[in-house]
Amino acid sequence: MWLFRRRTYNDRYADNWREIAKGSHKAVKRICCLCCKSKSQEVHHVRYRDWKGAIVGRERSGIDVFPVCLPCHERLHRTDAWSHNFKNPVLGNRQKPRWVRKLKRGYLKLSGQATPFPWFALGTLLVTASVVIGGLLLFAKR
């Protein structure tokens, strides 16, 4: 009797994978999250593990999985776009951060969740807060 079963690539997919993939395609109206032009045909994992362990069966669209077209899916699996974990190739591989950011931007744009954030206002707020806190510290020392 085996206590531990050797992992295979089929361990990346749960029984509810079809529902997860279908929901991902629907969220972006079946458009590729990378090029934002072509029809999405496949769903791409950017990681297979998180801090809880394997994400099989609890993948979240727009975070762990993204709908993509075939040419973009091939681009995402190039060596320069993928971090390989040779000790655990089944669950340890993951997408490089630059590509994840591109996918997330596309997903937010296509799903209608992207809202413009005034980054200049954040910088002004941080400078103002640091001046006020600095002034309070100087005042407290007197």
Phi, psi and omega in degrees: 000130180271131176277326181235132179263137178294132181287144175237171181294340175291342179290352179281348186237132179262177179296332182267017183299321181298320178292320179297313181296317180297317178295324178295314178299317183295323182298330182247019177057037178057040176245143182297132181283345181269307181268342180058027181231308187281164177287133179284137183238339181222165177244127186255130172278134172263346175200162180240356180221154169225195184294342177272348183119211181297139181263009183304122178092348179230030177296140179249128179294134181086356178234307181257328183228147182220134175288134181218160174278169183299312180299320179291325178297322176295319177299320182291340180260008174293158182300322183283351182254359190226133175265121182263137174248103186285340177284327180223074184291340182287310184246351186269343181290151178204161179285146176290146187305323181300319181286325177297318178299318179298316180296318180295319177300314179297318180297314180297319179296312184286329182274355179080013181268350183285121174239133181296130180253128181283086183299329179297325179291325178296318178298317178297318180297317180294319179295316179298315180297319181292325178293316180295314180295318178299319178295321179294321179294319178295319180294323181291331181285339184286000000 
